[in-house]
Amino acid sequence: MGDGLSGGFYGADVTQLRQLATTMRTAGRKLDAQRLVLNGGVAGTPWPGPDAEIFRQEWRTIHSRSLLAAVTLLQQAAEDLMRQADEQQSASAAGGSSSVPSLGRGVGSPQPRPEDLPGKSAAEVRTWWLGLADDQQQAFIRDHPQLAGNTNGIPFDARIEANRHNAQARIDWLRNNDPEPKLNPWILDSGYPGRFAAEYEAWHKRQEGIKYLQKVVDGKIHLAAYDPGQSSIVELLGEYNAATTTVITYVPGTTTNEASFYDGLGPQAVPGRLVQADASGGTAAFVYKGSEFPDGDPVEAFLVEAKSDEFVAASAPVLAAFQEAVALELPPQAQAVGMGHSWGVRNLTGSEMEGASYSKLIALSGAAMPPGWTPTPGTDYTSYTYPDILLTAEANGLVGENYPMREPAFDKHVYIPPGGVTPLEVYSINNHSLIATTDPENEEALADILAEIRER
């Protein structure tokens, strides 16, 4: 087919259209891969201080989204060109018609696009996804793994598949763009050795993630969300399917970060025990860190961010949106259990204020609820704790006004700590952590928690 057509109409060379579409699609994928690399770099580069936080916030909310918009534009242009090529070829095959169809979705099944998603609720996204053919779903996962792995409403089995791609992208970045720091003996600044040690430790922690992420790629660990640029990682324990009778959303506490997940013994410990204890296989658990948690140095994390009403006001809607996606796949008669340790309870109860609903809400040495929180009718609330530093601080009015061990809605369980009831124990940070472990000394509490979850 030539460039000009008779009768004053103009067409295009089908082969060249498709080549251009392929070039644009490849460019879009490369740009999206680079965006993911940069997201990981911004999130993983050790740079403390307010300037760093301002930059990271601007990157997440402005620059990364601008790159994503460019990716979307390239992908859309590629799809339009490919559609034009198909329509041009069909028109020629139908009798050599010289008219060129106008840009549009055309006839047939168009490929799903990122711009199909904005403005949709999780329920609408789910309906959209289930309306796609299998090959369309696989194409979306392949071409847009970041969206597929982290969009509420896309079924979790598809999100897990997409996050295998995202884990591989992060591994590639860690191997190719995160060189080992080298000590410079010519820097004579007295503070340099300490800064270098901190930089090296941060690098080492990031590199430790390769082993964990490789298990994700291999299908041995299932991530229901993974976006380092948004400080998001959610691991699914067990199988969440039509046979599920209990699904737990477990929210750990202050200082939880991605590295906390790497050894499988941190935030996964208690929910993992509860999943394994169900011989029927009917219990599943999401170990949730879907947004930034109170982190950084201990003073900032515990005494500023964990107490901040503004901080939880930003994180709670993200958890509520995730829980909406969990509810969409909840089998009939199954129960949704929210369980949180320390600040995690603050996040969970904040999500209730944003519309999330739980059959049971279990506090493990829980922090105070956000201002304005009230118990949800129909939800069973229980608090488990040892005498510890947080409970002592709460009882003395130092942190929060309405906390689980004061709130009448919570059924309260207090256990004798390993060191007995002594003045030192009521200031123990170890007791605060113990309630969220599978240590033998915590077996009584774990047995009570398991019994409560089994009660329907």
C-alpha positions in Angstrom: 0.0 0.0 0.0 1.4 3.4 -1.0 1.4 6.6 1.0 -1.3 8.2 -1.2 -4.7 6.8 -2.1 -7.0 7.8 -4.9 -10.0 10.1 -4.5 -8.2 12.5 -2.1 -8.1 10.1 0.8 -4.9 9.2 2.6 -3.9 6.0 4.3 -0.8 4.6 5.9 1.7 1.8 5.5 0.4 -0.9 7.9 3.9 -2.3 8.5 5.3 1.1 9.4 2.4 1.9 11.7 3.0 -1.3 13.6 6.8 -0.7 13.8 6.1 2.7 15.2 3.6 1.3 17.7 6.2 -1.3 18.8 8.8 1.4 19.2 6.5 3.5 21.3 5.5 0.5 23.4 9.1 -0.4 24.0 10.0 3.1 25.0 7.1 3.2 27.4 8.2 0.0 29.1 11.8 1.2 29.3 10.6 4.5 30.9 8.4 2.6 33.3 11.2 0.4 34.3 13.4 3.4 34.8 10.7 5.0 36.9 10.6 1.9 39.2 14.4 2.0 39.5 14.3 5.7 40.4 11.4 5.0 42.9 13.6 2.4 44.6 16.6 4.7 44.6 14.7 7.6 46.2 13.2 5.3 48.8 16.4 3.3 49.5 19.1 6.0 49.5 20.3 6.8 53.0 19.5 10.5 53.4 18.0 11.6 56.8 16.6 15.0 57.6 13.7 17.3 56.6 15.2 18.1 53.2 15.2 14.5 52.3 11.6 14.0 53.4 10.5 17.0 51.3 12.3 15.6 48.3 10.8 12.1 48.7 7.3 13.5 49.1 7.8 15.7 46.0 9.1 12.7 44.1 6.2 10.4 45.1 3.5 13.0 44.5 4.8 15.0 41.5 7.8 13.6 39.6 7.1 9.9 39.7 3.5 10.5 38.7 4.7 12.7 35.8 6.8 9.9 34.6 3.9 7.5 34.9 1.8 9.9 32.9 4.4 9.9 30.1 4.4 6.1 30.2 0.7 6.1 29.9 0.8 8.5 26.9 3.3 6.3 25.1 1.3 3.1 25.7 -1.9 4.8 24.6 -0.2 6.1 21.5 1.1 2.7 20.7 -2.3 1.1 21.1 -3.9 3.8 18.9 -1.3 3.2 16.2 -1.8 -0.6 16.4 -5.5 -0.2 16.2 -5.2 2.1 13.2 -3.0 -0.5 11.5 -5.6 -3.2 12.1 -8.4 -1.1 10.8 -6.4 0.0 7.8 -5.7 -3.6 7.0 -9.3 -4.6 7.5 -10.5 -1.8 5.3 -8.1 -2.8 2.5 -9.1 -6.4 2.8 -12.8 -5.4 2.6 -12.4 -3.9 -0.8 -9.7 -1.3 -0.8 -11.7 1.4 0.8 -9.6 4.6 0.8 -11.0 6.1 3.9 -9.1 5.9 7.2 -11.2 5.2 10.3 -11.0 8.0 12.9 -9.0 7.5 16.1 -10.9 5.6 18.6 -11.4 2.2 20.3 -12.6 0.7 17.1 -14.1 -2.8 16.8 -13.0 -5.8 18.8 -11.3 -6.1 22.2 -9.0 -3.2 22.9 -6.0 -3.8 25.3 -6.7 -2.5 28.8 -5.0 0.7 29.6 -3.8 2.5 32.8 -6.2 5.3 32.2 -9.0 2.9 32.5 -8.4 2.9 36.3 -8.5 6.4 37.7 -11.7 7.4 39.4 -12.9 3.8 39.8 -13.7 2.4 43.2 -12.2 -0.9 44.2 -15.5 -2.6 43.3 -15.5 -0.9 39.9 -11.9 -1.9 39.3 -12.8 -5.5 40.1 -15.7 -5.5 37.7 -13.5 -4.0 35.0 -10.8 -6.6 35.6 -13.2 -9.6 35.6 -14.6 -8.3 32.3 -11.2 -8.7 30.6 -10.2 -11.7 28.7 -7.4 -13.9 30.1 -4.9 -12.6 27.5 -5.9 -9.0 28.3 -5.3 -9.6 32.0 -1.9 -11.1 31.3 -1.0 -8.3 29.0 -1.8 -5.7 31.6 0.2 -7.6 34.2 3.1 -7.8 31.8 3.0 -4.2 30.6 1.9 -2.5 33.8 3.1 -4.6 36.8 3.3 -1.7 39.2 -0.4 -0.8 38.7 -1.5 -4.5 38.5 0.3 -5.3 41.7 -0.9 -2.4 43.8 -4.4 -1.4 42.6 -7.1 -2.2 45.0 -9.9 -4.2 43.3 -7.6 -6.2 41.0 -7.9 -9.7 42.5 -5.1 -10.7 44.8 -4.0 -13.7 42.7 -3.3 -11.3 39.8 -1.6 -8.8 42.2 0.7 -11.5 43.5 1.7 -12.4 39.9 2.4 -8.8 39.1 4.5 -8.3 42.2 6.8 -11.1 41.1 7.7 -8.8 38.2 8.0 -5.8 40.6 10.3 -7.9 42.9 12.5 -8.8 39.9 12.7 -5.1 38.9 13.9 -4.2 42.5 16.4 -7.1 42.4 17.8 -5.7 39.2 18.1 -2.2 40.7 19.9 -3.5 43.8 22.4 -5.5 41.7 23.1 -2.8 39.1 22.5 0.6 40.7 23.4 0.2 44.4 27.2 -0.2 44.6 28.9 -1.1 47.9 30.0 2.1 49.7 33.8 2.4 49.9 35.6 4.0 52.8 37.6 7.1 51.8 40.7 7.3 54.0 41.4 10.8 52.8 38.3 12.2 54.5 39.6 13.5 57.9 36.3 14.8 59.3 35.9 13.3 62.7 32.2 12.4 62.1 32.9 10.6 58.8 33.5 7.1 60.3 30.1 7.2 62.0 28.4 8.4 58.8 30.1 5.8 56.7 29.1 3.0 59.2 25.5 4.1 58.9 25.7 4.3 55.1 27.2 0.9 54.9 24.7 -0.6 57.3 21.8 0.8 55.2 23.4 -0.5 52.0 23.8 -4.0 53.6 20.1 -4.1 54.7 19.0 -3.2 51.2 21.2 -5.9 49.7 19.8 -8.4 52.2 16.5 -7.9 50.5 17.7 -9.7 47.3 17.3 -13.1 49.0 13.8 -12.3 50.2 12.7 -10.8 46.8 14.1 -13.8 45.0 11.7 -16.0 47.0 9.0 -13.7 45.7 10.1 -14.1 42.1 10.2 -17.9 42.7 6.7 -17.9 44.0 7.7 -19.0 47.5 6.5 -15.7 49.1 3.4 -14.0 48.0 3.2 -10.2 48.0 -0.2 -8.6 47.7 1.4 -5.2 47.4 4.9 -4.1 46.7 5.9 -0.5 45.9 9.2 0.7 47.5 8.6 4.2 46.3 5.4 4.4 48.4 6.9 2.5 51.4 4.5 -0.3 50.7 4.8 -4.1 51.2 2.0 -6.5 52.1 2.7 -10.2 52.4 0.0 -12.9 52.2 0.4 -15.9 54.4 -1.8 -18.9 53.6 -4.3 -19.1 50.8 -7.0 -16.5 50.4 -9.7 -18.2 48.3 -13.3 -19.4 48.4 -12.4 -21.9 51.2 -11.1 -19.1 53.6 -13.1 -18.8 56.8 -10.9 -16.2 58.5 -8.8 -13.5 57.0 -6.5 -11.5 59.3 -5.1 -8.1 58.4 -2.1 -7.9 60.7 -0.7 -4.4 61.2 2.7 -4.2 63.0 3.9 -1.2 64.9 6.5 1.6 65.0 9.8 1.2 63.1 8.4 -1.5 60.8 10.1 -1.2 57.4 10.6 -3.4 54.4 13.7 -5.0 56.0 11.6 -6.1 58.9 10.0 -8.7 56.5 13.3 -10.3 55.3 13.9 -13.0 57.9 10.2 -14.1 58.1 10.4 -13.9 61.9 9.3 -10.3 62.5 5.8 -9.1 61.6 5.0 -12.5 60.1 5.6 -14.4 63.4 2.2 -14.1 65.1 -0.1 -14.1 62.0 2.0 -17.0 60.7 1.4 -19.0 63.8 -2.3 -18.4 63.6 -2.4 -19.5 59.9 -0.4 -22.6 60.7 -2.6 -23.5 63.7 -5.7 -23.9 61.4 -5.3 -27.4 60.1 -8.2 -26.9 57.7 -6.2 -24.3 55.8 -9.1 -21.8 56.3 -7.1 -19.0 57.8 -5.2 -16.5 55.7 -3.3 -13.4 56.9 -2.2 -10.2 55.2 0.9 -8.8 56.9 0.3 -5.2 56.2 2.7 -2.3 55.6 0.9 -0.4 52.9 2.3 3.0 53.6 4.9 4.9 55.5 5.0 3.8 59.2 6.7 5.7 62.0 10.3 5.2 61.4 13.7 6.8 61.5 15.6 7.5 64.7 13.8 6.4 68.0 13.0 9.9 69.1 11.3 10.9 65.8 9.6 7.5 65.4 8.2 7.0 68.9 7.9 10.5 70.3 6.8 12.4 67.2 5.4 10.3 64.4 3.7 7.5 66.4 1.9 10.2 68.5 1.0 12.4 65.5 -2.6 12.7 64.6 -1.6 14.0 61.2 0.6 10.9 60.6 -2.2 8.4 61.2 -4.7 10.6 59.3 -2.5 10.0 56.3 -1.9 6.3 56.7 -5.4 5.2 57.8 -7.2 5.9 54.5 -4.6 3.8 52.7 -5.3 0.9 55.1 -9.1 1.4 54.7 -8.7 1.3 50.9 -6.7 -2.0 51.1 -9.3 -3.5 53.5 -12.0 -2.6 51.0 -10.2 -4.8 48.5 -9.9 -7.6 51.1 -13.7 -7.4 51.7 -14.4 -7.7 48.0 -13.0 -11.2 48.0 -14.3 -12.2 51.4 -16.3 -15.5 51.1 -19.8 -15.6 52.5 -19.8 -16.3 56.3 -16.0 -15.7 56.6 -14.8 -13.3 59.3 -12.4 -10.4 58.8 -10.1 -9.9 61.7 -8.0 -6.8 62.3 -5.0 -7.3 64.5 -2.4 -4.7 65.4 0.6 -4.3 67.6 1.4 -1.0 69.3 1.0 1.8 66.7 -0.7 -0.8 64.4 -3.8 -0.5 66.5 -3.8 3.2 66.0 -3.7 2.6 62.2 -6.4 0.0 62.4 -8.8 2.1 64.4 -8.1 5.0 62.2 -9.1 2.8 59.2 -12.4 2.2 60.9 -13.0 6.0 60.9 -12.4 5.8 57.1 -15.0 3.1 56.6 -13.1 -0.1 57.1 -15.0 -2.9 58.9 -13.8 -5.8 60.9 -15.6 -8.7 62.6 -13.0 -8.6 65.4 -10.3 -6.1 66.2 -7.5 -7.4 68.4 -5.0 -5.1 70.1 -1.6 -6.3 71.1 -0.2 -3.7 73.5 -2.2 -1.3 71.5 -1.5 2.4 71.2 -4.3 5.1 71.6 -7.0 5.4 69.0 -7.1 8.6 66.9 -9.3 11.5 68.3 -12.9 11.0 67.5 -12.8 7.2 67.2 -15.8 5.3 68.5 -16.4 1.5 68.5 -18.2 0.1 65.5 -21.4 -1.7 66.4 -21.1 -5.4 65.7 -17.3 -5.5 66.0 -15.7 -7.5 68.9 -12.8 -5.6 70.5 -10.1 -7.4 72.6 -6.8 -6.1 74.1 -3.9 -8.3 75.1 -0.9 -6.9 76.9 1.8 -7.3 79.5 2.7 -4.5 82.0 5.0 -2.4 79.8 6.4 1.0 79.0 3.5 2.0 76.7 0.8 1.0 79.1 2.6 2.9 81.9 2.9 6.0 79.6 -0.8 5.7 78.7 -1.9 5.3 82.3 0.0 8.5 83.2 -1.5 10.5 80.4 1.8 10.8 78.4 0.5 9.3 75.1 -3.0 9.5 73.9 -6.3 9.9 75.8 -8.3 6.9 74.6 -6.3 3.6 74.5 -7.5 -0.1 74.5 -6.8 -0.8 78.1 -9.0 2.2 79.1 -11.7 2.0 76.4 -14.8 0.1 77.7 -15.4 -1.6 74.3 -12.3 -3.7 74.7 -12.3 -7.0 76.6 -9.0 -6.8 78.5 -6.3 -9.5 79.1 -3.2 -8.6 81.1 -0.5 -11.3 81.6 2.3 -11.7 84.1 5.6 -10.9 82.4 8.6 -13.3 82.6 10.2 -11.1 85.2 7.2 -11.1 87.5 5.3 -8.1 88.6 8.0 -5.7 89.7 8.5 -1.9 89.3 11.0 -2.5 86.5 8.6 -4.6 84.5 6.1 -1.8 84.1 8.8 0.2 82.2 9.9 -2.8 80.1 10.2 -2.3 76.3 10.8 -6.1 76.0 7.4 -6.8 77.4 5.9 -4.4 74.9 7.5 -6.5 72.1 6.9 -9.9 73.7 3.1 -9.8 73.1 3.8 -9.7 69.3 6.1 -12.7 69.3 5.9 -16.5 69.2 8.4 -16.8 72.1 7.6 -19.7 74.5 7.0 -17.1 77.2 4.1 -15.7 75.2 2.3 -19.0 74.7 -0.5 -18.3 77.1 -1.4 -15.1 75.3 -1.1 -16.8 71.9 -3.4 -19.6 73.0 -6.1 -17.1 74.1 -5.8 -15.1 70.9 -6.2 -18.3 68.8 -9.2 -19.3 70.9 -10.8 -15.9 70.3 -10.3 -16.1 66.6 -11.8 -19.6 66.5 -15.0 -18.4 68.2 -17.5 -17.5 65.5 
